[in-house]
């Protein structure tokens, strides 16, 4: 195996610092913790989606929150903004229109196109879920000081900015 190949364990790649290096160990732990966080976030999205509507399709909660912040928009904006393929966006949109969570309107700038937005029912549900989410956050972080919460927020923001600058 060459120096540019991953080792059998998958923990060494050219450019890392090698066995026992504190930075390498820190990066490995960080990667593991981010993996756990992502798994928990995915699970939480499913739970929140079910709280909103028991038949909400997978990914629907994310789409609704995105639309609530940015809508009304064309479907192409959802494709670009969420990084989901056009067919999946179209199927999810139709499912959520059928559930009464999204609605289509003619685009006033182009009568041939339409805009999609969340319904009042969806907005009320999203607000309710957000309130419940904040209560859970407060309960889980009861032992944390505001300074600790702010430091974590700042570090996550810095990490997200690093990801964005790398196109990841």
Rosetta silent file (secondary structure, phi, psi, omega in degrees, C-alpha in Angstrom):
SEQUENCE: XXXXXXXXXXXXXXXXXXXXXXXXXXXXXXXXXXXXXXXXXXXXXXXXXXXXXXXXXXXXXXXXXXXXXXXXXXXXXXXXXXXXXXXXXXXXXXXXXXXXXXXXXXXXXXXXXXXXXXXXXXXXXXXXXXXXXXXXXXXXXXXXXXXXXXXXXXXXXXXXXXXXXXXX
SCORE:     score description
SCORE:     0.000 S_00000001
   1 L     0.000  135.365 -178.375    0.000    0.000    0.000 S_00000001
   2 L   -84.189  169.810 -179.874    1.381    3.406   -0.916 S_00000001
   3 L   -65.501  -23.135 -179.627    1.568    6.443    1.310 S_00000001
   4 L   -86.426   -9.556  178.246   -1.327    7.961   -0.602 S_00000001
   5 L   -85.338  155.036  173.525   -3.621    4.982    0.070 S_00000001
   6 L   -73.221  148.332  174.929   -5.786    4.627    3.130 S_00000001
   7 L   -73.444  170.219 -179.662   -4.586    2.070    5.642 S_00000001
   8 L   -56.850  -39.607 -179.545   -6.643   -1.050    6.270 S_00000001
   9 L   -74.110  -15.636  179.988   -8.210    0.577    9.319 S_00000001
  10 L    76.727   19.033 -177.404   -9.098    3.662    7.250 S_00000001
  11 L  -107.491   -7.747 -178.675   -7.537    6.032    9.778 S_00000001
  12 L  -122.815  126.350  175.794   -4.395    7.141    7.955 S_00000001
  13 L  -131.128  146.137  178.262   -4.319    9.186    4.796 S_00000001
  14 L   -50.926  135.360 -178.831   -1.335   11.040    3.394 S_00000001
  15 L   102.586  -13.778  174.100   -1.226   14.431    5.046 S_00000001
  16 L   -83.306  173.040 -170.352   -2.306   13.219    8.472 S_00000001
  17 L   -94.881   -5.452  174.978    0.167   13.325   11.310 S_00000001
  18 L    97.463  177.503 -176.388    0.491    9.631   12.054 S_00000001
  19 L   -60.774  133.886  173.959    0.013    7.316   15.005 S_00000001
  20 L    78.219   -2.838 -179.651   -0.303    8.940   18.394 S_00000001
  21 L   -70.647  127.419 -177.963   -0.332   12.479   17.028 S_00000001
  22 H   -57.078  -38.970  179.540   -2.635   14.605   19.223 S_00000001
  23 H   -65.994  -42.190  179.251   -4.102   16.456   16.216 S_00000001
  24 H   -62.501  -43.464  178.114   -4.846   13.200   14.404 S_00000001
  25 H   -64.138  -39.695  178.558   -6.524   11.792   17.513 S_00000001
  26 H   -64.522  -43.300  179.230   -8.513   15.015   17.922 S_00000001
  27 H   -65.068  -38.436  177.823   -9.668   14.948   14.307 S_00000001
  28 H   -63.505  -44.373  179.115  -10.700   11.302   14.631 S_00000001
  29 H   -65.165  -42.364  178.957  -12.734   12.067   17.750 S_00000001
  30 H   -60.198  -45.919  179.405  -14.300   15.119   16.095 S_00000001
  31 H   -58.754  -42.169  178.572  -15.270   13.075   13.045 S_00000001
  32 H   -63.623  -46.402 -179.297  -16.880   10.484   15.303 S_00000001
  33 H   -65.134  -37.389  177.027  -18.813   13.082   17.300 S_00000001
  34 H   -66.446  -38.311  176.222  -20.029   14.798   14.129 S_00000001
  35 H   -59.981  -44.289  177.851  -21.207   11.412   12.852 S_00000001
  36 H   -63.254  -44.588  179.573  -23.207   10.865   16.040 S_00000001
  37 H   -59.769  -43.277  179.815  -24.622   14.399   15.798 S_00000001
  38 H   -64.659  -41.888  178.763  -25.674   13.832   12.173 S_00000001
  39 H   -61.721  -45.510  179.507  -27.331   10.528   13.048 S_00000001
  40 H   -65.333  -38.586  179.270  -29.223   12.166   15.916 S_00000001
  41 H   -64.463  -41.502  178.528  -30.226   15.124   13.718 S_00000001
  42 H   -62.448  -43.847  178.135  -31.599   12.796   11.068 S_00000001
  43 H   -63.694  -41.816  179.699  -33.599   10.934   13.700 S_00000001
  44 H   -64.016  -37.736  178.210  -34.834   14.227   15.186 S_00000001
  45 H   -61.898  -40.173  177.659  -36.007   15.409   11.746 S_00000001
  46 H   -63.413  -44.523 -179.839  -38.130   12.264   11.407 S_00000001
  47 H   -63.307  -45.910  179.679  -39.657   12.806   14.853 S_00000001
  48 H   -62.367  -40.057  178.014  -40.357   16.484   14.128 S_00000001
  49 H   -61.169  -42.860  178.443  -41.888   15.571   10.797 S_00000001
  50 H   -66.352  -33.099  176.878  -44.244   13.092   12.468 S_00000001
  51 H   -64.510  -34.236 -178.845  -45.166   15.755   15.037 S_00000001
  52 H   -75.394  -48.138  177.851  -46.152   18.010   12.156 S_00000001
  53 L  -160.340  130.413 -175.926  -48.076   15.366   10.198 S_00000001
  54 L   -63.540  -20.130 -178.793  -47.971   11.566   10.538 S_00000001
  55 L  -104.474   13.388 -179.530  -47.828   11.107    6.744 S_00000001
  56 L   -62.402  129.005 -178.485  -45.111   13.658    6.033 S_00000001
  57 L   -69.043  156.310  175.925  -42.659   12.116    3.534 S_00000001
  58 L   -54.310  135.780 -178.221  -38.976   11.669    4.458 S_00000001
  59 L    85.165   -9.304 -177.308  -37.215   14.982    3.953 S_00000001
  60 H   -65.564  -38.500 -179.520  -40.522   16.825    4.145 S_00000001
  61 H   -63.278  -43.821  178.277  -39.772   18.553    7.427 S_00000001
  62 H   -60.626  -44.744 -179.884  -36.517   19.945    6.053 S_00000001
  63 H   -62.534  -43.264 -179.584  -38.286   21.144    2.916 S_00000001
  64 H   -64.083  -43.099  179.567  -41.059   22.802    4.925 S_00000001
  65 H   -65.532  -39.050  178.234  -38.657   24.625    7.238 S_00000001
  66 H   -62.283  -46.743 -179.467  -36.602   25.777    4.242 S_00000001
  67 H   -66.198  -37.863  179.476  -39.730   27.022    2.471 S_00000001
  68 H   -61.447  -33.171  179.896  -41.087   28.717    5.589 S_00000001
  69 H   -81.809  -31.396 -169.716  -37.889   30.779    5.778 S_00000001
  70 H  -120.095  -13.773 -171.404  -37.498   31.541    2.064 S_00000001
  71 L   -74.712  172.663   -4.427  -40.807   30.964    0.292 S_00000001
  72 L   -73.633  145.789 -178.239  -42.728   31.376   -1.824 S_00000001
  73 E  -140.976  164.911  171.431  -40.287   30.052   -4.414 S_00000001
  74 L   -76.036  157.108  178.787  -40.204   28.097   -7.641 S_00000001
  75 H   -58.429  -33.017 -179.997  -39.513   24.374   -7.421 S_00000001
  76 H   -62.492  -30.968  177.207  -36.131   24.983   -9.047 S_00000001
  77 H   -67.711  -34.757  175.957  -35.108   27.029   -5.995 S_00000001
  78 H   -65.906  -43.654  178.262  -35.866   23.998   -3.812 S_00000001
  79 H   -57.229  -49.196 -179.274  -33.752   21.792   -6.054 S_00000001
  80 H   -68.879  -45.540 -174.596  -30.841   24.233   -5.815 S_00000001
  81 H   -70.214  -34.617 -177.198  -31.290   25.161   -2.157 S_00000001
  82 H  -101.248  -11.260 -179.963  -31.731   21.655   -0.782 S_00000001
  83 L    67.393   33.677  179.441  -29.541   19.771   -3.235 S_00000001
  84 L  -111.481  144.966 -177.250  -32.336   17.291   -4.001 S_00000001
  85 L   -68.747  156.320 -172.786  -33.073   16.092   -7.529 S_00000001
  86 H   -57.338  -41.874 -179.596  -35.982   17.591   -9.432 S_00000001
  87 H   -63.127  -43.019  179.577  -38.057   14.388   -9.464 S_00000001
  88 H   -65.637  -40.650  177.893  -37.775   13.931   -5.685 S_00000001
  89 H   -62.013  -45.380 -179.043  -38.708   17.579   -5.091 S_00000001
  90 H   -61.423  -44.411  179.229  -41.718   17.244   -7.361 S_00000001
  91 H   -65.111  -44.355  179.674  -42.940   14.063   -5.611 S_00000001
  92 H   -64.615  -41.775  179.692  -42.426   15.540   -2.123 S_00000001
  93 H   -60.556  -47.031 -177.990  -44.165   18.773   -3.110 S_00000001
  94 H   -63.507  -41.109  177.820  -47.191   16.940   -4.473 S_00000001
  95 H   -59.758  -43.930 -178.165  -47.405   14.755   -1.395 S_00000001
  96 H   -75.219  -26.364  171.823  -47.318   17.810    0.880 S_00000001
  97 H   -66.461  -44.444  178.513  -49.872   19.660   -1.287 S_00000001
  98 H   -61.384  -31.754  179.091  -52.149   16.627   -0.881 S_00000001
  99 L   -82.368   -6.304 -179.859  -51.605   16.788    2.906 S_00000001
 100 L    82.442   19.152 -178.103  -52.541   20.476    2.970 S_00000001
 101 L   -99.958  -22.483  177.054  -49.046   21.623    3.988 S_00000001
 102 E  -126.912  156.452  174.130  -47.995   23.304    0.734 S_00000001
 103 E  -140.702  150.592  177.636  -49.824   25.321   -1.855 S_00000001
 104 E  -105.356  143.901  176.960  -49.045   26.444   -5.402 S_00000001
 105 E  -135.501  150.867  173.679  -49.692   29.920   -6.751 S_00000001
 106 E   -63.200  142.579  176.119  -49.091   31.429  -10.182 S_00000001
 107 E   -76.307  118.065 -177.952  -45.811   33.323  -10.355 S_00000001
 108 L   -63.417  -20.799  179.930  -46.801   36.994  -10.777 S_00000001
 109 L   -88.270  -17.319 -178.966  -43.604   37.608  -12.769 S_00000001
 110 E  -154.020   99.945 -175.852  -44.181   34.689  -15.171 S_00000001
 111 E   -59.344  -18.176  179.131  -47.699   33.328  -15.574 S_00000001
 112 E   -79.613  -19.093 -176.706  -46.338   30.075  -17.019 S_00000001
 113 E  -104.250  164.969  176.334  -44.499   29.261  -13.787 S_00000001
 114 E  -130.050  158.125  176.418  -45.767   28.638  -10.293 S_00000001
 115 E  -111.430  150.722  176.855  -44.541   29.341   -6.797 S_00000001
 116 E  -119.932  142.678  179.692  -44.865   27.017   -3.842 S_00000001
 117 E  -147.929  163.765  177.378  -45.305   28.100   -0.228 S_00000001
 118 E   -77.109  148.698  176.633  -46.269   26.648    3.123 S_00000001
 119 L   -81.364  167.913  176.353  -49.905   26.831    4.155 S_00000001
 120 H   -60.134  -38.506  178.231  -51.103   28.551    7.302 S_00000001
 121 H   -60.978  -44.243  179.383  -51.641   25.079    8.802 S_00000001
 122 H   -65.070  -42.561 -179.743  -48.030   24.105    8.069 S_00000001
 123 H   -62.164  -42.609  177.523  -46.702   27.387    9.477 S_00000001
 124 H   -62.301  -42.381  178.189  -48.675   26.881   12.695 S_00000001
 125 H   -64.186  -42.850  178.274  -47.358   23.314   12.962 S_00000001
 126 H   -62.534  -40.806  178.098  -43.775   24.422   12.344 S_00000001
 127 H   -63.569  -42.290  179.126  -44.121   27.106   15.025 S_00000001
 128 H   -62.960  -45.848  179.510  -45.514   24.544   17.492 S_00000001
 129 H   -63.719  -39.273  179.179  -42.698   22.077   16.768 S_00000001
 130 H   -63.753  -41.024  177.486  -40.108   24.872   17.114 S_00000001
 131 H   -62.270  -44.306  178.994  -41.487   25.841   20.530 S_00000001
 132 H   -64.825  -37.167  178.935  -41.338   22.204   21.666 S_00000001
 133 H   -63.974  -42.191  179.078  -37.809   21.887   20.245 S_00000001
 134 H   -63.993  -38.182  176.936  -36.627   24.924   22.220 S_00000001
 135 H   -62.574  -43.948  178.210  -38.060   23.436   25.425 S_00000001
 136 H   -62.745  -43.930  177.140  -36.157   20.196   24.746 S_00000001
 137 H   -57.742  -46.896 -179.233  -32.949   22.116   24.038 S_00000001
 138 H   -60.819  -42.927  178.582  -33.372   24.035   27.274 S_00000001
 139 H   -63.018  -46.349 -176.515  -33.978   20.811   29.227 S_00000001
 140 H   -68.933  -28.249 -177.348  -30.994   19.012   27.681 S_00000001
 141 L  -107.841   23.877 -177.493  -28.665   21.951   28.214 S_00000001
 142 L   -57.708  -33.227 -178.625  -29.923   22.904   31.680 S_00000001
 143 L   -83.219   -6.298 -177.411  -26.447   22.370   33.157 S_00000001
 144 L   -90.377  140.809  174.795  -24.779   24.559   30.519 S_00000001
 145 L   -80.253  159.582  175.214  -24.091   28.238   31.093 S_00000001
 146 H   -56.256  -35.550  178.640  -25.092   30.785   28.432 S_00000001
 147 H   -63.463  -41.926  178.375  -21.359   31.246   27.745 S_00000001
 148 H   -64.507  -42.380  178.525  -20.893   27.532   27.049 S_00000001
 149 H   -63.384  -42.875  178.866  -23.890   27.498   24.731 S_00000001
 150 H   -64.446  -38.388  178.312  -22.573   30.583   22.922 S_00000001
 151 H   -65.294  -43.365  177.572  -19.105   29.024   22.540 S_00000001
 152 H   -61.810  -44.848  178.815  -20.580   25.846   21.057 S_00000001
 153 H   -59.271  -44.002 -179.945  -22.730   27.922   18.699 S_00000001
 154 H   -64.964  -40.669  179.924  -19.721   29.965   17.605 S_00000001
 155 H   -69.183  -39.322  176.453  -17.595   26.879   17.015 S_00000001
 156 H   -65.221  -38.912  177.205  -20.355   25.158   15.015 S_00000001
 157 H   -61.479  -44.244  179.456  -20.786   28.336   12.989 S_00000001
 158 H   -63.549  -40.553  177.904  -17.054   28.418   12.276 S_00000001
 159 H   -63.884  -45.505  179.015  -17.128   24.738   11.282 S_00000001
 160 H   -62.319  -37.840  176.730  -20.121   25.315    8.960 S_00000001
 161 H   -64.440  -38.987  177.653  -18.312   28.266    7.368 S_00000001
 162 H   -63.832  -41.917  177.678  -15.259   26.048    6.779 S_00000001
 163 H   -62.800  -43.808 -178.881  -17.473   23.448    5.119 S_00000001
 164 H   -63.041  -41.387 -178.600  -19.140   26.091    2.967 S_00000001
 165 H   -68.610  -22.472  178.470  -15.817   27.547    1.849 S_00000001
 166 L   -93.438   -2.489 -179.958  -14.675   24.071    0.799 S_00000001
 167 L    73.728   24.138 -178.917  -17.914   23.407   -1.109 S_00000001
 168 L   -99.255    0.000    0.000  -18.826   20.501    1.177 S_00000001
